[in-house]
């Protein structure tokens, strides 16, 4: 075991780890899901609930996974087995999540790449036209090519390794990403638009976003906000998908784990909030409250191009910057998803990094082609237990995010809270001499509160 530890790569320092982990956390979920949920769930009310959950529930899962990774020096597939042989199936589930996510994330990354190129080369009104997005994703060849290009960019970073690939990539991209997000957020607040004698501005949209709206709030609707915020945390913090265990395994033993975890929380929450500031005021200004009801692909690929087209000449530039931001966010997240699988193949089968990365690239490429064909040759509509109507991409997303991720998180809480006990994690966090802030909160959360919340989330996902 000692020889495998010596060979294992590690982040050169805490900055590299924090930026890589934050890069994983700052993905499409923050940009297209967070603003929609905030708009749907009473603006500031959602923000407050999300912030409280991030500091308690999210903190607990994040700390647990990073500490498991550093203590075992293993990837998700093999880490759980190192803790207790009986719990190996949880490692398999944790590894299966990124295997399922990578193909469809690459497809969406291809869509983002297509839109960035379109904003660079075409008239903005083209992207804003009704049916443009549907017309594109139902093509048979172009989406596959864009998916393959995106996947190739991700694979290259992972091929290069932890230091020269993931860490260097994150150190360059994350500061640029943050700078662009802040710039577009400020611009979004300053705009105004008059339509039908009514003038709306970005500042009004910002107020809708940040001021809690308790109108018609009931216990049932509050529980709905709680569930939405909790589900968003999975996307935002990249927990229960093996990523943080893989990244944790590359953290040096003398690193201050608590400080790094706090920085990841702050970075991720700030970018999630700024994504809302970037999108909600602009959508409200040009499309009113109705426009804020769009989510997922329809928000990013249908509503926002219409907003950029309404801005006039500057809309083209704003659209280019926006889709560059989204592409950067998608790339940093996709790199972490692929790394969770690659590190698992390396640890389980002792493959070289290049061989493991090549195998995962082929799997993701084949899966990505299937997802692309799900919008044309293999199109179908399947009702899901949570009430949604699904195509291939939606089915994969439902299995990974709504079923496997809560199961992995519940099992992890039971393993740490009741089998090996929370002291196992606490000792790992404190071994470098750093203080474990929120230690009492951690114990209560991992043993009692987090498992209950996760069971509720899973039951809701299953339509119970």
Secondary structure, DSSP 8 states (H G I E B T S, - for coil): -HHHHHHS---SSHHHHHHHHHHHHSSHIIIIIIHHHHHHTTBHHHHHHHHHHIIIIIHHHHHHHHHHHHHHT--HHHHHHHH-GGGHHHHHHHHHHHHHHHHHHHHHHHHHHHHHHHHHHS-HHHHHSTTHHHHHHT-SSHHHHHHHHHHHHHHHHHHT-IIIIIIHHHHHHHHHHHHHHHHHHHHHHH-EEEETTEEEEHHHHHHHHHSB--TT--HHHHHHHHHHHHHHHHHHHT-SSSHHHHHHTTS-TTS-HHHHHHHHHHHHHHHHHHHHHHHHHHHHHHHHHHHTT--HHIIIIIIHHHHHHHTTTHHHHHHHHHHHHHHHHHHHHHHHHHHHHHHHHHHHH---HHHHHHHHHHHHHHHHHHHHHTTTTT---EE-TTS-EE-HHHHHHIIIIIIIHHHHHHHHHHIIIIIS-THHHHHHHHTTS---TTHHHHHHIIIIIHHHHHHHHHHHHTT-
